[in-house]
C-alpha cells in the first residue's frame, strides 16, 4: 500500500508540474503574439496618413474573405465518390 501511494503521489506531482510548465509556455507564447501584432500608431504614422491618405506598414494584408469563401465552395463542390482509374 505504501508503494502504491508513493507511485500515485509521484505521478500526480509529475502531471501537475507538466501542467504548470505548459501553462507558463502558453502564456509566454500568447504574450509574444499579442505584443507583435499590436499596431502602433505614433505621430509619424498620423503625419503619413494626413499627407498621403494611407498608412503603409510591413504587416501582412488582411485576408480576402470573398476569395476564401469561393475556394471553400469549389472544394466542397468537387465530387469525391468517383473511383480513380489506374
N, C-alpha and C positions, 0 to 999 in steps of 0.2 A: 504494500500500500504506500509506503514511504517513497519508493522509487517512482511509482505512478504519479504521485503528487508533485514530485520534483520535475518529472518529464513534462507534466502539464504546465507547471509554472514556467519552465524554461521555454516551452513552445509559445505560451502566452506572452512572455517578455519579448521574444523574437518578433512575433506578429505586431505587437504594439510598437516596437522600435521600427519595424518596416513601415507601418502606417505613419508614424511620425516623420520619418525620412521622406516618404512620398509626399506628405503634406507640405513640408518645407520646400521640396523641389518644385512642386506645383505652384506654390506661392511665388517663388523666385522667377519662374517662367512667366507667370501672369504679370508680375511687376515689370519684367523686361519688355514684354509685348505691349503693355499699356503705355509705358514710357516712350517706346519707339514710335507708336502710331499716333500719339497725341500731336495734333498740328500746332505749330507755334506761329502766331501772327503778331509780329512786332511792328515797330514804327516803319522799318524799311519795307515790310510787306504791305502796309497800308499805303505808303507812298507809291509803290509799284501798282497797286490796284487803282489808285486815283489817277496816275499818269497813263497807264496802259489799258486799264479797264479789266484786266485779268491778273491773276497771281499764278505764276509758273513755279512749280515745285518739282522735286525729284521723285515724288511719290507715284505709285502705280495709278493709272487711270481707273475710275470706278468701273465695276462690271456692267456690261450691257445686258440688262435683264431680258430684253426682247430677243437678242441673239441666243441667250441661254434657253429661253422657252422654245425657240424654233429648233434648236439642236435636240432638246428633250423630246419634242413632238416627233421629229424624224426618227429618233432612236426607238420610241415605242411604236411607231408605225411599221417598223420592219417586221417581216414575217419570220417567226422562229420555228415553226413546225415543219418546215420543208426539210426533206432528207438531203444530206450533202452527197454529191456524186464524187466518186473517186476515180 
